[in-house]
Amino acid sequence: MVVSATWFTAFLIIKYFKIVDKNYVKEGLLLGFLWMVMNLVLDMVTLVPMGKAIGDYLPQIGLGYLMIPAMTILAGKILENKNKPDEKI
């Protein structure tokens, strides 16, 4: 599940940044946190009512969603630095 979600997230990041032409890091930040919140809300609506305890959910599943903003912000940073090869991350 984690592997397929990561690949799908990467695919969607590529598609999204094809339509963005400025403020890449800001867009990555907004996109990442939006997607993360959406995933957390969907999980709360589906998993918790099915009996999954929040105390079990967060360390097992919820923290994994932090990879979404990490990927989107880093993608934005890479695009922002694309025309500035001398700048370090």
URFEN-V857369 format. One record per helix or strand of 2 or more residues. SS is the DSSP state (~ for helix, > for strand). FROM is the first residue (numbers start at 1). TO is the last residue. If there is no record, write none. Layout:
SS:FROM:TO
SS:FROM:TO
This chain:
~:2:17
~:24:48
~:54:60
~:62:81
